[in-house]
Amino acid sequence: MNRNKRRVLLVTMAIAVSSVGTAVAVQAAGSRAGSGAGGCFDPVSFGAVPDDAADDRVPIQAAIDAASDAGGGTVCLGSGRWRVTRAPVGSYDRVAALSTHAAHVTFSGTGPGTVLELAGDQQAGAVSVISIDPGATDVTVERLKIDTSAATNTDEQTHAIAIGSGVCTTANGTCSMPVTDVTVRDVVFAHPPAPGARKGDCVRVLGNTPATAVKRVTISGASFVSCARSGVGVQRNVFSLAVLGNHFGEQIGDTAFDAEATGGDWDDGLRLEGNSFADSRVTSSAALSTYRHATITGNTFSGKGLAPYRTEDVVVAGNTFDVTAGTGGGVVDSQNVATRDKITGNIIRRHGVPGPGIRITPHSGGIPAQVTVSGNTIVADGNADAIYGDSVQQIGIRDNDITFTEAAPDGSGITLQGITGPIEDAMITGNTVTGASPYFAAIRLDSRPEPFGGVTVALNSSRGAARSLQCSQRAPGGFPPSIVSTGNRWNVAPTCPVATLQPGQ
């Protein structure tokens, strides 16, 4: 029997088995062993043939469904290239090649030699190579490569993996069921732009509605070689996401990690830890918007920086930034609300277009408050401030080590300006500012025209500064209370004629 006839026969048998799968599952409830080696559900048993350039979608989906009907199991793909295409009209998930809304399913390869390939004309329709739909729980995708480089006529919603979707039915109750406990590990992504067409993210995470929220997802050990848009794109209704130990390469078309809760309330719970970012095409390597309770630590940014926007209780700690900037924004560029955010213990080296190492500013009516900037090492190559804040309420800037490597006639170690609103309760303590060439000031306080209140400047030191503590105002009354100034070691005397400097107690 030739290969094509064998494939047709095996696929026909797979469909027949699938049609009685429900009855079989009732009799074998709790069974999680397939007929393949090691109890796997092997797509080859359902008619899939690797490396023959034929479409393997039907037999692979049949293996997934068989594992689902058995109460869970592992779908094992061996080495080779396995080609899939968009599911046809009438499929449960029309916007995916492969999908599951079941429990306890693992989709496993042998490593990068197992290649799941989306190829051919996608008819300008949305499609994900693998979609994990509402109702799915305890699902793992691991040890394989997803390659969409041969896909043409794609859509902006063409993703390699979609975690969460709008695909559900009231008949099976999935429209009121979340997606929970998903793991993506050791996956290589080759998801480059499609010439003349739009394309989406390598991994898209979306809780389409509050009822179908995505909860407890881990993405680890992945290599994002190329992504048409983002490496990991996060949207609304996402809770407890961990992105750990991944590498984001240079061929990423948009922000490598981009979390934006569009069309919903705040996302909550993020661990962005131990990743390396080499992308350099966009403004930021990582961005998060409308996020609560995030820890961003131990990452290496050698492309661009980090952009938090409208955040609460976010900790940015222990990261290394060696950034060649393309704009004047901060390497860590926090805008809008930044309530109780902490930026601490980072190493920041900035090249390229001059701008701050850390910038904290209001935006669209959101005012940052209760912000801590501490223990950072900032090396600035350009003519700009190292730490900049506008209209921040209750900010502590302490124990930072700031170095200017070249002349910065307009740059200061720390600049606070009252532009949009007043500066209230600023504690600037224990910072060291040095420079081989003169820079504008160690600390600059500027009322433009919003006033300052409750400012303490203590135990700071400067070397190479043209000015130590510089105070200025655009209109009278910019500094109504006195500034507590004590224990500072300046290389030149303060220049603060518009404010009263009061020694500390």
C-alpha positions in Angstrom: 0.0 0.0 0.0 1.5 3.4 -0.9 2.0 6.2 1.6 -0.9 8.3 0.5 -3.4 5.4 0.6 -2.1 4.4 4.0 -2.6 8.0 5.2 -6.2 8.1 4.0 -7.0 4.8 5.6 -5.4 5.8 8.9 -7.1 9.2 9.0 -10.4 7.5 8.2 -9.9 5.1 11.1 -8.9 8.0 13.4 -12.2 9.9 12.6 -14.1 6.7 13.2 -12.4 6.2 16.6 -13.0 9.8 17.5 -16.7 9.5 16.7 -17.1 6.8 19.3 -14.7 8.4 21.7 -17.3 9.6 24.1 -18.6 6.0 24.7 -15.1 4.7 25.1 -14.2 7.4 27.5 -17.2 6.5 29.8 -15.9 3.0 30.0 -12.3 4.0 30.5 -12.8 7.0 32.7 -9.5 8.1 34.3 -7.3 6.3 31.8 -4.5 8.5 30.6 -2.4 6.0 28.6 -2.4 6.0 24.8 -1.4 3.1 22.6 2.0 4.6 21.7 5.3 4.0 23.3 5.3 5.0 27.0 1.5 5.3 26.8 1.6 8.3 24.5 -1.1 9.3 22.1 1.0 9.2 19.0 -0.3 11.1 16.0 1.4 8.5 13.8 -1.2 6.0 15.0 -3.9 8.3 13.7 -2.3 8.7 10.3 0.2 11.5 10.6 3.5 11.1 8.7 6.3 13.6 9.3 8.5 15.1 6.7 6.2 14.3 3.7 4.9 18.0 3.3 1.3 16.7 3.6 -1.2 18.2 6.1 -1.1 16.4 9.5 -3.7 18.6 11.2 -6.5 16.0 11.2 -4.5 13.1 12.7 -2.7 15.3 15.3 -6.1 16.8 16.3 -7.5 13.3 16.6 -4.7 12.4 19.0 -5.4 15.5 21.1 -9.1 14.6 21.2 -8.3 11.0 22.1 -6.2 12.2 25.0 -8.9 14.5 26.1 -11.6 11.8 25.9 -9.5 9.5 28.0 -9.4 12.1 30.8 -6.0 13.4 29.9 -2.7 12.2 28.5 0.4 13.1 26.5 0.3 13.6 22.8 3.8 12.7 21.6 5.3 14.1 18.4 8.6 12.5 17.3 11.4 14.3 15.4 10.6 15.7 12.0 8.4 18.4 10.4 4.7 18.1 11.0 2.7 20.4 8.8 -0.7 21.8 9.8 -3.2 24.3 8.4 -6.1 26.3 9.6 -9.1 24.2 10.7 -12.0 24.1 8.2 -15.4 25.7 8.6 -17.5 23.6 11.1 -14.5 22.8 13.4 -14.9 23.5 17.1 -12.1 26.1 16.8 -12.1 27.5 13.3 -9.3 30.0 14.2 -6.7 27.4 15.1 -4.8 24.6 13.4 -4.8 22.6 16.7 -6.8 23.3 19.8 -8.0 21.9 23.1 -10.5 22.9 25.8 -9.9 19.8 27.9 -8.0 18.9 31.1 -4.7 17.2 31.7 -3.3 17.3 28.2 0.4 17.5 27.4 1.6 18.2 23.9 5.3 17.1 23.8 8.0 16.8 21.3 11.6 15.5 21.4 13.2 19.0 21.3 13.9 21.5 18.5 14.0 18.6 16.1 10.2 18.3 16.4 8.9 21.1 14.2 5.2 22.0 14.1 4.9 23.9 10.8 2.1 26.2 9.8 2.3 26.5 6.0 0.3 27.7 3.0 -2.3 30.3 2.3 -4.2 31.2 5.5 -6.9 33.1 3.5 -6.3 36.3 5.5 -8.0 34.7 8.5 -7.0 34.6 12.2 -5.3 31.4 13.1 -3.2 30.1 15.9 -1.0 27.0 15.5 -2.1 25.8 19.0 -5.0 27.4 20.8 -5.8 26.6 24.4 -9.4 27.6 24.7 -11.8 28.3 27.6 -12.4 25.2 29.8 -8.8 24.0 29.4 -6.9 23.2 32.6 -3.6 21.6 33.3 -2.3 21.9 29.7 1.4 21.7 28.8 3.2 22.5 25.5 6.8 21.5 25.6 10.0 20.5 23.8 9.3 21.5 20.2 9.7 24.2 17.6 6.8 26.1 16.0 7.7 27.4 12.6 5.3 29.7 10.6 7.8 31.0 8.1 6.0 29.1 5.2 2.6 30.6 6.1 1.2 33.2 3.6 -1.7 35.6 3.5 -1.9 35.8 7.3 -3.9 38.0 9.7 -2.7 40.2 12.6 -4.3 37.6 14.8 -2.0 34.8 13.5 -0.2 33.5 16.6 2.0 30.6 17.3 0.3 29.8 20.6 -2.9 31.4 21.9 -3.6 30.9 25.6 -7.2 31.8 26.0 -9.6 32.8 23.2 -13.2 33.7 22.4 -13.9 30.2 21.3 -16.5 28.6 23.6 -20.1 27.3 23.6 -23.0 27.4 26.0 -23.7 23.8 25.1 -20.6 22.5 26.9 -20.5 25.4 29.5 -17.1 26.7 28.4 -18.3 30.3 28.0 -18.3 30.4 31.8 -15.0 28.5 32.3 -11.5 30.0 32.7 -8.3 28.7 31.2 -6.1 27.6 34.1 -2.7 26.0 34.9 -1.0 26.2 31.5 2.7 25.6 31.0 4.7 26.4 27.9 8.3 25.3 28.2 11.4 24.7 26.1 9.7 25.8 22.9 11.5 27.5 20.0 9.5 30.1 18.1 10.2 30.9 14.4 7.3 33.2 13.7 8.7 35.9 11.3 6.7 38.5 9.5 4.8 37.4 6.4 5.7 39.5 3.3 2.8 41.7 2.3 0.6 40.5 5.2 0.0 41.1 8.9 0.9 38.6 11.6 0.6 38.3 15.4 2.5 37.3 18.5 4.6 34.2 19.3 2.5 33.7 22.4 -0.8 35.6 22.9 -2.4 35.4 26.4 -6.0 36.7 26.6 -9.0 36.1 28.9 -11.6 37.2 26.5 -14.2 37.9 29.2 -14.0 37.9 33.0 -15.8 34.5 33.0 -13.1 33.0 30.7 -10.1 34.6 32.4 -6.7 33.1 32.1 -5.1 32.1 35.4 -1.8 30.6 36.4 0.3 30.4 33.3 4.1 29.7 33.2 6.2 30.3 30.1 9.8 29.1 30.7 12.9 28.1 28.8 11.6 29.3 25.5 13.7 30.8 22.7 11.9 33.6 20.8 14.1 33.5 17.7 11.7 35.6 15.5 8.3 37.0 16.2 6.3 39.1 13.8 4.8 41.2 16.6 5.5 40.5 20.3 7.3 37.5 21.8 4.6 37.4 24.6 1.6 39.6 24.2 -0.7 39.8 27.2 -4.2 41.3 27.1 -7.1 41.5 29.5 -8.3 39.2 32.3 -4.9 37.6 33.0 -4.0 36.6 36.5 -0.8 35.0 37.9 1.5 34.9 34.9 5.1 33.7 35.2 7.6 34.4 32.4 10.9 32.8 33.5 14.3 32.2 31.9 13.4 32.8 28.3 15.5 34.4 25.6 14.0 37.1 23.4 16.1 37.5 20.2 16.7 40.4 17.9 14.1 39.6 15.3 11.1 40.7 17.2 8.8 43.2 15.4 7.3 44.8 18.5 7.8 45.0 22.2 9.2 41.6 23.2 7.1 41.3 26.4 4.0 43.5 26.0 1.3 43.4 28.6 -1.7 45.7 28.1 -5.0 45.0 29.7 -7.0 46.5 26.8 -10.8 46.3 27.0 -10.8 45.1 30.6 -9.9 45.8 34.2 -6.4 45.5 35.8 -4.3 42.4 35.1 -2.9 41.0 38.4 0.2 39.0 39.3 3.3 38.8 37.1 6.7 37.3 37.6 9.0 38.4 34.8 12.3 36.8 36.0 15.6 35.7 34.6 14.9 36.5 31.0 17.3 37.9 28.4 16.2 40.6 26.0 18.3 41.3 22.9 15.7 43.0 20.7 16.5 46.5 19.5 13.8 47.5 17.0 11.3 49.2 19.2 11.2 51.7 22.1 11.0 49.1 25.0 12.0 45.5 25.4 9.3 45.0 28.0 6.1 47.0 28.8 3.2 46.5 31.1 0.1 48.6 31.3 -2.7 48.5 33.9 -1.0 45.9 36.0 -1.0 45.2 39.8 1.5 43.1 41.8 4.3 42.4 39.4 7.9 41.4 40.1 10.5 42.1 37.4 13.8 40.8 38.6 17.0 39.2 37.4 16.5 40.1 33.7 19.2 41.2 31.3 18.2 44.0 28.9 20.7 44.4 26.1 18.2 45.8 23.6 15.9 48.4 25.0 14.5 49.1 28.4 11.3 48.7 30.5 8.1 50.8 30.3 5.6 50.4 33.2 2.3 52.4 32.6 -0.5 52.7 35.1 0.8 50.2 37.6 0.5 49.4 41.3 2.8 47.4 43.6 5.4 46.7 41.0 8.9 45.8 42.0 11.7 46.3 39.4 14.8 44.8 41.1 18.2 43.3 40.3 18.0 43.8 36.6 20.9 44.7 34.3 20.2 47.2 31.5 22.8 47.9 28.8 20.7 49.9 26.4 21.3 51.8 23.2 18.3 54.2 23.3 16.6 55.4 20.2 14.4 58.0 22.0 14.7 60.4 25.0 12.5 58.3 27.3 13.9 56.6 30.4 15.6 53.2 30.3 13.0 52.5 33.0 10.2 54.7 31.9 7.3 54.8 34.4 4.2 56.8 33.4 0.8 57.5 34.8 -0.1 55.9 38.1 2.9 54.1 39.8 1.4 53.5 43.2 3.9 51.9 45.7 6.2 50.9 42.8 9.8 50.2 43.8 12.8 50.5 41.4 15.7 49.1 43.4 19.1 47.4 42.9 19.3 47.7 39.2 22.4 48.3 37.0 21.6 50.8 34.2 24.0 51.8 31.4 22.6 54.0 28.8 24.0 54.8 25.3 22.6 56.3 22.2 20.0 59.1 22.3 20.5 61.0 25.6 17.8 60.6 28.2 17.2 59.5 31.8 18.2 56.2 33.3 15.0 56.3 35.3 12.1 58.5 34.5 8.8 58.8 36.5 6.1 61.1 35.1 2.3 61.6 35.1 0.3 60.9 32.0 -3.4 61.2 31.0 -4.4 62.4 34.5 -2.6 59.6 36.4 -0.1 60.8 39.0 2.7 58.6 40.4 2.7 58.3 44.2 4.6 56.4 46.9 7.5 55.5 44.7 10.9 54.2 45.8 14.0 54.5 43.8 16.9 53.0 45.7 20.2 51.2 45.4 20.6 51.6 41.6 23.8 52.0 39.8 23.4 54.3 36.8 26.1 55.1 34.2 25.0 57.9 31.8 26.9 58.5 28.6 24.8 61.4 27.4 23.7 64.9 28.3 20.6 64.1 30.4 19.4 63.5 33.9 20.2 60.1 35.5 16.9 60.1 37.6 14.0 62.3 36.6 10.6 62.8 38.2 7.7 65.1 37.5 4.9 65.8 39.9 5.5 62.7 42.0 3.7 62.4 45.3 5.7 60.8 48.2 8.9 59.7 46.5 12.0 58.3 48.1 15.3 58.5 46.2 18.1 56.9 48.2 21.4 55.2 48.0 21.8 55.4 44.3 25.3 55.6 42.7 25.3 57.8 39.6 28.2 58.4 37.2 28.4 60.7 34.2 31.0 59.5 31.7 31.1 62.6 29.7 30.2 66.3 29.9 26.5 66.8 30.7 25.9 70.6 30.8 22.2 70.1 31.0 22.2 66.8 33.0 21.8 66.3 36.7 22.1 63.3 38.9 18.6 63.7 40.2 16.0 66.2 38.9 12.5 66.7 40.3 10.2 69.2 38.5 6.7 70.3 39.4 5.1 70.7 36.0 1.8 68.9 36.0 1.3 68.9 39.7 3.2 69.6 43.0 6.1 67.6 44.4 5.1 66.4 47.8 7.1 64.6 50.5 10.4 64.0 48.6 13.2 62.2 50.5 16.5 62.4 48.7 19.1 60.7 50.8 22.4 58.9 50.6 23.0 59.3 46.9 26.4 59.6 45.3 26.8 61.6 42.0 30.2 61.8 40.2 31.5 62.8 36.8 34.8 63.1 35.1 33.5 66.2 33.3 31.2 68.9 34.7 27.5 68.2 34.8 24.7 70.6 35.6 23.9 69.7 39.2 24.0 66.8 41.6 20.4 67.5 42.6 18.0 69.8 40.8 14.7 71.0 42.2 12.6 73.0 39.7 9.1 74.5 40.3 7.5 74.9 36.9 5.3 76.4 38.3 3.8 73.8 40.7 5.3 74.0 44.2 7.4 71.7 46.3 6.5 70.6 49.9 8.2 68.5 52.5 11.6 68.0 50.9 14.5 66.4 52.7 18.0 66.3 51.1 20.4 64.4 53.4 23.7 62.5 53.3 24.3 62.9 49.6 27.6 63.6 48.0 28.9 65.0 44.7 32.1 65.2 42.8 32.6 67.0 39.5 29.3 68.9 39.7 29.0 72.5 38.4 26.3 72.9 41.1 25.5 70.7 44.0 21.9 71.4 45.1 20.2 73.7 42.6 16.7 75.2 43.2 14.7 77.3 40.8 11.1 78.5 40.3 9.1 79.9 37.4 6.9 82.0 39.7 7.1 83.1 43.3 6.1 80.7 46.0 7.6 77.5 44.5 9.1 76.5 47.8 6.8 77.6 50.6 8.3 75.3 53.3 11.9 75.1 54.0 14.0 72.3 52.6 15.7 70.1 55.2 19.3 69.8 54.1 21.8 68.0 56.4 24.9 65.8 56.3 25.6 66.4 52.6 29.1 66.4 51.2 29.1 68.7 48.2 32.0 69.7 46.0 30.5 73.2 45.6 28.0 75.1 47.8 24.3 74.8 47.1 22.6 77.3 44.7 19.2 77.6 46.2 18.2 81.3 46.6 14.5 80.7 46.2 14.2 78.3 49.2 15.3 78.2 52.8 17.7 75.4 53.7 17.1 74.2 57.2 19.6 72.0 58.9 18.2 68.7 60.1 17.7 67.9 63.8 
